[in-house]
Structures are given as structure tokens and as C-alpha cells.
Amino acid sequence: MDCKTATLVYQTENHLEKIREIFPEAWDFLTEVSFAYAQGKEDKFDSEIRNLVGETPFKFRMVHRDDKDQLTKDLGDLLGDITSRLLLEKHFSLLVGQQMFFSTICCNSHITADHEMTLEEVLPLQRAAVKLQ
């Protein structure tokens, strides 16, 4: 997140409302993926990843994003900033009633998981994702 945007977000009392105002498309996307994750909705890219890596002992869901659109850039800004990422994870976890962690992965795809993933967990997913490109 650039300094101008961060100033707008963090110099207000309601940080989440300001994020929602500045990044409406990203907010809608995170709402959608949060409910899809909580409800176990299938995604073609996610299914292809699972076919390559097999069973995992943790819950996750991956969706592919176009690496050139504004939404992808906005997600990178929001999830790359630890403060906004933690605010969003807390909000959407409460919204859907289960703990979620957000990240970007492989060519600007998005991953939602049930915990902060380790390198050993995420590397096979990353390798599978680039194999699909």
C-alpha cells in the first residue's frame, strides 16, 4: 500500500470502512472468497491444484487471478501490508464464523487457509500453481 493510501486508511477511526471505500472491488472479492472458503465451494483452479498435490492436512482454497488487472494489484497492496491484512483477516473471519488467513501466491493468485502457512506447506502449492500456467 502506498503512503498516501495508508495515510487515508490509518488516520481515520474506522480503518475497515476506509479500506472498503478505497478498494470496493477488492472488498467484494474478499467477501466472495471468504464465503466460498467457509462453504467449501469448488473452484476449477483449486481443484486442479488439489489433483496435483493430493491430500493436505490443512484446509485451503486457491483462486487464480489475472496478473495484470487492477483488482490483482489492489489485493497485493492490501495483503502485502501486514496491518491491512490482519484487519481484513479478522473482519472476514468474524463475518463467516471461522478463522481464515489470506495470502497471494503464484502469478497473483489468491489463497485462503485455516492457518498461517509454513514454507513446507505452501511450496508444493506454489509449484503446482506454476505448473498449471
Secondary structure as GFF3:
##gff-version 3
##sequence-region A 1 133
A	DSSP	alpha_helix	3	10	.	.	.	ID=ss1
A	DSSP	alpha_helix	15	22	.	.	.	ID=ss2
A	DSSP	alpha_helix	24	39	.	.	.	ID=ss3
A	DSSP	alpha_helix	44	53	.	.	.	ID=ss4
A	DSSP	beta_strand	60	63	.	.	.	ID=ss5
A	DSSP	alpha_helix	70	80	.	.	.	ID=ss6
A	DSSP	alpha_helix	82	96	.	.	.	ID=ss7
A	DSSP	beta_strand	101	105	.	.	.	ID=ss8
A	DSSP	beta_strand	109	113	.	.	.	ID=ss9
A	DSSP	alpha_helix	119	132	.	.	.	ID=ss10
###
